[in-house]
């Protein structure tokens, strides 16, 4: 077996790569990662340079690490400004660093790929290749973000520091329909959700549920306009584009969930989600007209409807947002693993991570005490 670094993911076949992706996770699939590359959503301009590592034997792909060389922390959603500042104070370069993450996507999923039977052979080679690459390019560190439990637990055993954070996820308790879900909520929360949905319905807005098969060029053009406007209004940097949206819709059409809102014959808002075999992931939202509660309807309630109808277990609507709690989303622990190359920084950063873990634990306990569900909810 040997490891090598790819300059682009299309150096390996989609079939071989996807064979190692559990749960049909849309973001870890070859199609999603290649669409980012070929449609100009990555590269030096955005600080995301593909450095995927593969492990092969006799021409057969046995494992891989989703990996990028980073020169900023844009689009990671695990913030390390304090670490960067610490390096600066000692006159050291924090960048470049290596990151196993899905660009611009704070969603859970596999980052180190291998069939379960090969992990003990493949993962050590991947980690060694990552460490070697860190030293070759002068990287300060390696970060594995929003990975699944299998990856994080293995990396923890290898001595990497763990960081904890919190998102808000909805869980499907075998509901028959949306009203069945509402019956599990406290009366005040249940009434508020019904009121919000009714106000959207009374506004005259018509919501369309589309996938990659039936969304048209005009639909994607409208959604891209919403996406671009959202970032520009917030002084952000829009990294995705129309060609990406249309490309990924063609490649994984059944995993696309596009909600578009029409008012008086005009498309005024939209939200984009992706599905795996067991989860729904909310990703992007935008609008050109403000309509009260439309964001909640298009980004949360329609997603819950979709999960119930398609028997999906979990809905991850995106990062942050305590306002999600009153709408049925519970605080959920997320974890990342970090390898620091400079021995002088390992202990201070390890201590930082342990203190942060305690804070996140207390935060989750506090938020959980305000659960919208009747009785005691499990978080």
N, C-alpha and C positions, 0 to 999 in steps of 0.2 A: 504494500500500500504506500502511496505517496500523496502528498498534499501539494496543490498549486493554486496560485492566485489568478483569478480571472480579471480581464480588463472590461469584459461585458458579459452579462449573464447568458447571452445567446451563443456563447462558446460551448454550452452543454444543452442537451435537448430538453424540451418542456416535459416530455413523457418521463424521462429519467428523474428529473428534478421533482416533479409533482408526486411521483411514486413515494416520496419520503415525507410529504406534507400531510399531517393528520387533520382530520375533521374538515377536509376540503377548504381549509382556511384561505379566503380569497387573497389576502395581502401577502402571504408567504408563497403563493403560487408563482410559477415562472411567468405567467401571463401578466400579472400585475407589475412585477418588478421589471420585466422587459418593456412594458408600455411606458413606465416612467423614464426609462433610458432612451428609447427611440423617439420619444415625443418631446425631448428637450426639457424635462422636468427636473433633471439632475445635472451634475457637473460642477466645475469650479465656480461658475456664476452663482450657484446656490450653496456651495460648500458641502455638497454630497458627491463624493467620487466613488464609484463602485470598486470594491476590492474583495468581492466574494471569494471564499476559499472552498475548494472541493477536494475530497479524498477519493482516489480512484485506485483500482487494482485490475490489471489486465484489461484496461479500457472500460471497466464497469464503474459507474458512479455509486459509491458507498455512503457518502456523507457530504455535507456542505454547511457552511456558515454564511448566513446573510450578513454582509459586512460592507461598511463604507468608511472611507477616510474623510474625516470632518475637520473643517477649519473655522467652524462656529458652532453654536448650539441651536441653530434655528431648526424648527420642525421636529424637535426631539420630545418635548413635553416632560422631560426629567431634567430639572434645572440644576446646573453646576456652576453658576456664576461665582459662588464663594470659593470654589476650588480654583477657578481661573484666577481670581484675585489673589489667592494665596501664592500661586506660582509667580504672578507678577511681582509681588512684594519681595520675592527672593531672586528676581531677575531671571527667571526661568520661563521657557515657552510651554504653555499648556497645550497649544495646538501645534501640529495636528494631533488628533486622537482617532481611535478606531471605535466604531459603533455598530453593534448588531441591532438594528431597528428597522422598522418600515418607515420610510420618509414621510413626514407630515401626518403620521397615523398613530395615535396613542391607543391602539387596540391590542388585545392580548393575542398571542399566537406563538408558534414555534419559531425560533431563531437559529438553533443548531439542528440540522436535519440529518436523520439517519433512521433506519429501521431499528426497532427496539432491540432486536437480537444482536445488532452490531454496535450498540452504544459504547460498550466498554473497550472496543477496539478503535472506534472512529473518533469519539469525543476527545481523548487525549491527543490524538494527532491534530485535530482542529485547534485545540487550545494552544498547543506548542507552535503551530504555524501562525496563530494570531500573535503570540508573544514575539516570535521571530520577526514578523512584519512590523510590529511596534518598534523594535530596535532598528530595523532596516531603514525606516522612514523617520525615526526620531520622535515617535509618538509618545505622549506622556502617559497614556492610559488606554484601557479597553472597557467598553460599556455595553452590556447586554440588557436591552430595555423592553419592558412589557412582555417578557417571554413567559412560556408556560411553566408549570411547576416542575416538570421533569428537567428542563434545562437549568432553572434557577437552583434547584436542590443539588444537582450535580456540580455546578459551578461553586456553590457554597462549600461543598466538601473539598473542593480544590483550593479553598482559601480566599476566594473573592469576597469583597465586602458586599453586603446586601443593603439596599435602600428600600424603604417602604413609602408608599403613597396611598392615596384613596381616590377611588372613582365611585360613581353611583350607577348600579346595575339593577335591572328589573329581572325577576325570575318567574318563570311560568310554572305555576303549581297545578298544572293539568286543567286550566280553565276551559270551559266550554265556549265562552264568548266574553266580550268586554264587560258586560253587565255582571257576569259571574265573578270577574276580577274585582269589580267595584264593590261587590258585597263583602269582600274581605277588608275593606277600608273603614276607618272611623267615619261616622256620619258626616261630619263637617268637610272632610277631605272628599268624600264621595259626591256630596252636593256641589262642591266647587268645581270638580272635574266635569260634571254634567253641565254646569252653567257655562264653563269655558267652551265645551264642544257645541253647545246650543247656540252661543253667540257667533261662533264661526259659521255654523249652518245658516243662521238667520241673516248673516251679512251678504248672502248671495254668492259666496265663493263656492266653486265646484272643484273638487279634488280628484285628480287622476292618478291611479296607481299603474306604473309602467315598469317594464323590464328591458333588458338589452335587445329583445326581439322586436318589440313594438314601439319603442321610443324612436322618433324620427329625427332627422337632421335639425329641423326647427326646434324640436323639444330640447335637444342637447345645446343648440345655440342659445336658447333662452336660459337654460340652466347655467351655462358657462358665463353668461352676462351677470346672473345673480351672484355666482361665485366670485367673479372678478370684482364686482361692486362691493361685496362684503369686505374683502381684504383692503381695497383702496380706501373705503370709508374709515377703516380702523388703522390706517397708515401701515398696513402690513404688506407683505410681498406675495402676490399670487404666483404660485409655482406650477399649478396644473393649468391645462389649456383645453380648448375644444377638441383638438386632435387626440389628446389623451382620453377624454371622456368617450369619444366615439370609438376609439380603438379598444378600450377595455370593455365597452358594451358589446362589441362584436366577439371578443375573445372569451368572455365568461358571462354570456347574456342571462343565464338562469340565476346568477348570483347578484344581479343588479336589481335594486329596489329604488325606483325614482318616483317621487311624489311631486306632482306639479299642480299649482293652484291657479285657476282661471277666474277672472272677474269681468263681467260684461264683455266676454269674448276675447279678453286679453290675458296672457299668462303673466302673473304678477309675482310669483314666488315658487320656490322649489327646495326640496331636501333630497339628498342622495344617501342611500344606505347600501350595505353589502351583506350578503348572508353566507354562512358556512353551513355545514350539515346540521349544526345544533345551535348556532348563535346568529343574531342580527347585530350589525354594527352601524350605528349612525355616524355619518362623516361630515357632510357639508350642508349648509343652509344659506339661502340668500333671497332677497326680495327687492322689488322696486316700489312697492306701496306697503305702508304699514296698515295691517288689519289686526285688531285686538285678538290675541290668543291664537293667531294662525300659526305662529312658531311652535306652540305647544301641540297643536293638532297635527301639523305636518311632520314634526321631528320626534314626538313622543307617542301620542295616542294612536296615530296610524301605524307606528312601529309595533306597539303592543298588539293592535289588531292583527298585524301580519304574523307576529310570533304565535298568537293563539291559533289562527287559522292554519298555519303551517307547522304547528307543533314544535316550535323552536324553544329551547330551554332557557336561554338567557338573551337579554337585550342590553348591549353596551352602547349607550347613546353618545359617548365621547367623554372628553376630559372635564373635570371640575363641575361646579354647578350645584350648590346646596338647594336651589329651588326645585331640583328634581325629586327631592325626598318627599315632598307633599303630594307628588304625582305617582308615587309607588316605587321609586327607585331607592334602593338601600345602599348605605356605604359599604364598599367592597375593597379589601386590601389588594394593592398591586405591588409588584416587586421588580427590582432590577439588580443586576450583579455588576461589580466594578473591579477591575484589575489595575492597580497603580504600579507603574514600572519603577519609579524612584523610591528606594527604600526609606528615604527621609520623610516621605509624605504618607507612607502606608499607615502608620499608627495614628497620626492626627485625623486622617480621613476615616479610618475605622471607628475612632471615637465619635466623630461627627455623625456617622451612620447609626451608631447605637443610640445616641441621644435622639436622633430624628425618629427612629423606630418607636421609642417611648412616646414621643409627641403624637405620632400618627395613631398609635394604639389608644391613647386618651381621646384623641379627636373622634375616632370611630365610635368609641363608647359613648361619648357625649351626643353625637348625632343620632346614634341608635336609640337613645332614650327618648327621641322625638319621632319614633316610627309612626307612619300614617296607618299602620295595620292594627286591627283589633287584636288584643292580647299581646303576647311577646313575639316579635319577629326575629328570625335568625339571620344574621348578617354574614 
